[in-house]
Amino acid sequence: MKNPLCSKAVNIDGKLMIKIPEPVIEKLAISPGDFVEFGSTKNVSIWKSENVDVPTDVYNALVEMFKTEDYVFQWLNKKQKYLSGKATITMLTNPEGKKEVIGLIERLKRGDLS
């Protein structure tokens, strides 16, 4: 049986394009203008993301903790119960949110998940 989430890459005007399967579009709630990021491991991961520049200090702390850029961006785009169910990336758009994210990173480093 063919995987229903599979898409064939096609070349259009010299660019590779992939049609995102409808169940993926629905799960990620993708709409025109959204940003979609892909992981760069052997198995491709896909997630909807905010187009936010990650501050260097936050990025460096996360790379130190997770070791790979792929895990960093997955974590940034995942909703965190410790941030009232918000995705970490959305918190980085203002100074108070960034402070909360840095606080969460410090707690994770210490192993404090309370």
GIGI-V200791 format. One record per pair of residues at least 12 apart in sequence whose C-alpha atoms are under 10 Angstrom apart, sorted by the first residue. I is the first residue (numbers start at 1). J is the second residue. Records with the same first field share a line. If there is no record, write none. Layout:
I: J  J
//
This chain:
4: 21  22  23
5: 20  21  22  23  24
6: 18  19  20  21
7: 19  20  21
8: 20
24: 46  47
25: 48
27: 47  48
28: 46  47  48  49
29: 48
30: 47  48  49
31: 48
34: 48  49  50  51
35: 47  48  49  50  51
36: 48  49  50  51
37: 49  50  51  70  73  74  77
38: 70  73  74
39: 69  70  71  72  73  74
40: 68  69  70  71
41: 68  69  70  71
45: 70  74
46: 74
47: 73  74  77  78
48: 74  77  78
49: 73  74  76  77  78  87  89  90
50: 76  77  87  88  89  90
51: 89  90
52: 89  90  91  92  93
53: 89  92  93
54: 73  76  89  92  93  98
55: 92  93  98
57: 102
58: 72  92  98  99  101  102  105
59: 72  73  76
60: 72
61: 102  105  106  109
62: 75  76  102  105  109
64: 109
65: 105  108  109
73: 88  89
74: 88  89
75: 87  88  89
76: 88  89  90  91  92  101
77: 89  90
80: 104
82: 100  101  104  113  114
83: 97  100  101  104
88: 100  101  104
89: 101
//
